[in-house]
Amino acid sequence: MEKLRVGFIGAGGICNNKHLPSLAKMADKAEVVALCDLSEDKARLTAKKHGLEKATICTDYRRLLEDKSLDIVYVCTPNVSHAQITLDAFSAGKHVLCEKPMAAATEDARKMVEAWKKSGKRFTVAYQNRFRYDVQVLKKACDAGELGDIYYAEANAIRRKAVPTWGVFPDKSKQGGGPLIDIGTHALDITLWCMSNYDVDSVSGQVFYKLGRLPEAAQGNTYGPWDTDTFEVEDSAMGFIKMKNGALINLRASWALNIMDAREASATLCGTLEGAEIKHGGSYAQSELWFNHVRHGKMAHETLSGEALVDYFEGVNEPPGVVEARLWLKSVRENTDPVVKPEEALRVTEILDAIYKAAATNTTVTF
């Protein structure tokens, strides 16, 4: 079977650190044949770093889309440009993997879904945290009904002081927002997915611009001091999502918040039979998945043991990015639904957009 031919639009960090290394492990199934970036030097450096010297290099993504032999396009650009590039890719007859979030605005995300439905191609959004071992186990437990009726959840993406100081993250005109749209999107995605509940009734929330102007001596940032003059986005945001069945999700997202318990892409689920909690990132060196319940009339809790660790051997669990790549290529080749369905990613964008709007207008947004 011929290899799928892949082109990248955007040769930044997520392309270099996640997607290209993951696809390198799928060399028998796909090959990267084109790289596009506004910076030709960056594209060429990326090609050299990953042994892709034969790949076509360009600075205009429309030129990349003109290649009729190209099967798949990876959209790895700033958030606000996702929509137009994806629309053009579908028009050119390509399958599309778009980095998260689907778009910076609901209207754009809906256009992407409409274009996908008309295209007859495969479409997914890169929520790689779904493919983590702990998230997969929690999803199986939820689908098996082990938690019962899940009526309260927390979607956590809380950093204490870890503002990204590279790329365009603090630039609202390119990203559309800060930690809510950047990392809150992952926490919300895994929470909705595990609950299998996308039927939203209303959304409210608050967005904070409190710490972005802190002087360097007061920042204490993990990635070094941020530029107070260019920090245009929120430093934290909180949202309350009420579902039509009465369930409630409390979404918390921050790049900088004076809090000790930091978590990222984590979820807490409370059901009628038992509860479950993922603690990942931030304050946790390793992901933890806890279940709490009642045994013999007493409160009890348990955690599942992970793989055994042996020096110089990786164990059985694949990195999430590799699993994502493998299953995405399988979806394209076999013409089946991807794990991350476009309609699910659309709902995430709709909710995030609603939190921003609710905070700006001091209202509740009804779906």
Secondary structure, DSSP 8 states (H G I E B T S, - for coil): ---EEEEEE--SHHIIIIIHHHHHTTTTTEEEEEEE-S-HHHHHHHHHHTT-TTSEEES-HHHHHT-TT--EEEE-S-GGGHHHHHHHHHHTT-EEEEESSS-SSHHHHHHHHHHHHHHTS-EEEE-GGGGSHHHHHHHHHHHTTTT-SEEEEEEEEE-SB----STTTT-HHHHSSSHHHHTHHHHHHHHHHHHT---EEEEEEEEE-SSTT--GGGT--TT----TTT--S-SEEEEEEEETTS-EEEEEEESB-S-S--EEEEEEEEESS-EEEEEEETTEEEEEEEEEEEETTEEEEEE------BTTB--S---HHHHHHHHHHHHHHHT---SS-HHHHHHHHHHHHHHHHHHHHTS-EE-
